[in-house]
Amino acid sequence: MEKGHFDCSGLIYAMLRSNGIMWGIGITDTLVKQGKRVPKTGLQVGYLIFFDSYKKF
């Protein structure tokens, strides 16, 4: 991948690293597993939100 070009998980990984947060390999599954579930009523500005966007056939 060319420098400065990201997919969605790569962008999050680069943003975290640039802010001193070192989170494993920059793939979505890793980021989801290292985070914690928060109820909708507990969401705050700045939280990362992951959801399943894959269609089930």
Phi and psi in degrees as GROMACS dihedral restraints (atoms count N, CA, C in turn):
[ dihedral_restraints ]
;  ai    aj    ak    al  type     phi  dphi    fc
    3     4     5     6     1   -68.3    20    10
    4     5     6     7     1   148.1    20    10
    6     7     8     9     1   -58.6    20    10
    7     8     9    10     1   129.9    20    10
    9    10    11    12     1    90.6    20    10
   10    11    12    13     1    -2.5    20    10
   12    13    14    15     1  -109.4    20    10
   13    14    15    16     1   128.3    20    10
   15    16    17    18     1  -132.4    20    10
   16    17    18    19     1   152.1    20    10
   18    19    20    21     1   -92.4    20    10
   19    20    21    22     1  -178.0    20    10
   21    22    23    24     1   -61.9    20    10
   22    23    24    25     1   -45.9    20    10
   24    25    26    27     1   -71.3    20    10
   25    26    27    28     1   -33.2    20    10
   27    28    29    30     1   -65.2    20    10
   28    29    30    31     1   -36.2    20    10
   30    31    32    33     1   -64.1    20    10
   31    32    33    34     1   -45.1    20    10
   33    34    35    36     1   -62.8    20    10
   34    35    36    37     1   -44.5    20    10
   36    37    38    39     1   -58.5    20    10
   37    38    39    40     1   -47.1    20    10
   39    40    41    42     1   -64.2    20    10
   40    41    42    43     1   -39.9    20    10
   42    43    44    45     1   -62.9    20    10
   43    44    45    46     1   -44.8    20    10
   45    46    47    48     1   -62.6    20    10
   46    47    48    49     1   -48.7    20    10
   48    49    50    51     1   -60.0    20    10
   49    50    51    52     1   -39.7    20    10
   51    52    53    54     1   -67.8    20    10
   52    53    54    55     1   -14.7    20    10
   54    55    56    57     1  -108.0    20    10
   55    56    57    58     1    17.3    20    10
   57    58    59    60     1    79.2    20    10
   58    59    60    61     1    13.3    20    10
   60    61    62    63     1  -101.8    20    10
   61    62    63    64     1   113.2    20    10
   63    64    65    66     1   -99.2    20    10
   64    65    66    67     1   104.7    20    10
   66    67    68    69     1  -119.6    20    10
   67    68    69    70     1    91.5    20    10
   69    70    71    72     1    32.3    20    10
   70    71    72    73     1  -153.4    20    10
   72    73    74    75     1   -73.0    20    10
   73    74    75    76     1   140.9    20    10
   75    76    77    78     1   -81.7    20    10
   76    77    78    79     1    58.9    20    10
   78    79    80    81     1  -118.9    20    10
   79    80    81    82     1   152.1    20    10
   81    82    83    84     1   -55.8    20    10
   82    83    84    85     1   -45.2    20    10
   84    85    86    87     1   -57.0    20    10
   85    86    87    88     1   -40.4    20    10
   87    88    89    90     1   -65.4    20    10
   88    89    90    91     1   -45.3    20    10
   90    91    92    93     1   -63.3    20    10
   91    92    93    94     1   -41.2    20    10
   93    94    95    96     1   -62.8    20    10
   94    95    96    97     1   -45.0    20    10
   96    97    98    99     1   -69.3    20    10
   97    98    99   100     1   -26.5    20    10
   99   100   101   102     1   -86.7    20    10
  100   101   102   103     1   -12.0    20    10
  102   103   104   105     1   -89.2    20    10
  103   104   105   106     1  -171.9    20    10
  105   106   107   108     1  -133.2    20    10
  106   107   108   109     1   148.3    20    10
  108   109   110   111     1   -73.9    20    10
  109   110   111   112     1   135.3    20    10
  111   112   113   114     1  -126.0    20    10
  112   113   114   115     1   133.2    20    10
  114   115   116   117     1   -63.9    20    10
  115   116   117   118     1   152.7    20    10
  117   118   119   120     1   -52.4    20    10
  118   119   120   121     1   -36.3    20    10
  120   121   122   123     1   -70.6    20    10
  121   122   123   124     1   -13.8    20    10
  123   124   125   126     1  -102.8    20    10
  124   125   126   127     1     5.8    20    10
  126   127   128   129     1   -66.4    20    10
  127   128   129   130     1   143.1    20    10
  129   130   131   132     1  -132.3    20    10
  130   131   132   133     1   159.1    20    10
  132   133   134   135     1   -56.8    20    10
  133   134   135   136     1   133.2    20    10
  135   136   137   138     1    99.4    20    10
  136   137   138   139     1   -13.4    20    10
  138   139   140   141     1   -69.5    20    10
  139   140   141   142     1   144.4    20    10
  141   142   143   144     1   -88.3    20    10
  142   143   144   145     1   136.2    20    10
  144   145   146   147     1  -117.3    20    10
  145   146   147   148     1   124.4    20    10
  147   148   149   150     1  -113.1    20    10
  148   149   150   151     1   140.7    20    10
  150   151   152   153     1  -148.6    20    10
  151   152   153   154     1   158.2    20    10
  153   154   155   156     1   -84.3    20    10
  154   155   156   157     1   117.3    20    10
  156   157   158   159     1  -111.4    20    10
  157   158   159   160     1    10.1    20    10
  159   160   161   162     1   -85.8    20    10
  160   161   162   163     1   137.2    20    10
  162   163   164   165     1   -78.8    20    10
  163   164   165   166     1   137.8    20    10
  165   166   167   168     1   -94.2    20    10
  166   167   168   169     1   127.6    20    10
